[in-house]
Amino acid sequence: PRAGALCEFIPDSDSLLLGDVFPRLMDALNVAYQEYADGGYPELLDMYRHRAAVIGHHVRVLEDSTESDPPEIARGRVVGFGDDLELYLEGRERPLLRGRLMMEPHGNGNPSD
């Protein structure tokens, strides 16, 4: 997984309008919300865990701050998420409940090295 732009996935991106994208996005969000509202949280959580790009990768977690260089809270390899989306790092006894997540660049033990 990587960041991307809609124009990379649509052949005629010059004709792409927000009015074309927004209704489809809202439909997808509505389906997920209805699944959640109907008790489907475990399935959504499993899907999130399965699709999470950070599992197995080395990350840094920084304080959620307006500072240009916020202090680091933790660093390590992501081993999973808890039921409330708390982040578990290898070798760390307690999960992280807040902070800004930054993936480390390649060369730091990431699976794709």
N, C-alpha and C positions, 0 to 999 in steps of 0.2 A: 504494500500500500504506500501511496505517496500523495502529496498534495497535488491538485490539478485545477484546471480551469475548464468550465463548460465548453469553451471553444475547442478544446482538445478532443472532445468526444462527439461533437456535432459537425458533420461535413460542411454545412453552409452556416458557419457561425456568424457571418455578417447579418443574417436575417433573424438571429436569435434575440428575442425580446423577453423582458421580465414577465410579461403576461403569458408567455408560453411555458416558462419554467415554474412560476409560483403556484399555479393550480395543481400541478403534478406533485410538487413538494408538499403542499398542504394535504393532498390525498394520501401520500405516503405517511405523513405524520399522523393523520387521523386514523389510519389503519393501526399504526403502532399504539396510539393512545387508546383506541377501543380495545385492543388486545390487553393492554395494561389494566384498563378499567374493568374488564371481564375476568380479572384474576390471572392474566397471562404473564405476570411479572417474572416468574421463574424461566419461562421460555425466552422472554426478551433479555434477561440477564445472561442466559446461556449463549444467545446469539451475540450479545455484546462481548462476552469473554472470548468466543470463538473468532470474532473479527478484530479483536484488539491488536493493533500493530505493535504494541510495546511489549507484549509477553515475550520473555526470553532476551530482551534487549537491555543494554545498560542505559540508565537514565540518571539525571540529576533532578532533584526536587528543590525548588527555591521558594522562599517566602513569597506569598502573594502580596506584593508591595508595589508602590508607584516609583520606587527607586530605580535608577537606570541599571544598577548592578545589585539586585537583591541578594541577601545572604542565603547560602545553601543550607537546607534542612537535612538532606540525606542524598546518598548516591549509591547505586547498586544495580543489580540485574533484577528485572521484574519477574516475579514468579506467579503472580495472579492478582485477582480482585476478590474481595469479600462480597457478601450479599448486599451491602450498602455501598458498593463500589470503592471501598477503602483499598489502598494499594499495598501489596505485599512485596517486599524486596528480599532477596536471598540473604540469609544470615541476620536479618533484623527481626527481633522477637515481636515487636508491635507494628501494626499497620500504620500507614500514613493516611490521615484524614483530610489534609488540606495542603495546598501549595501548588506551584506551577511546575508542570512536568516538562522536562526537556530531554529529548533523546540524545545520547552521546553520538558523535560522529563515528563512522566506520573505523575499525582498528582498535576498538575497546572491548573486544570479546563478543561482539554482536554475532548472532547466528549467520548472518549473510556475509561475514568476512571471508 
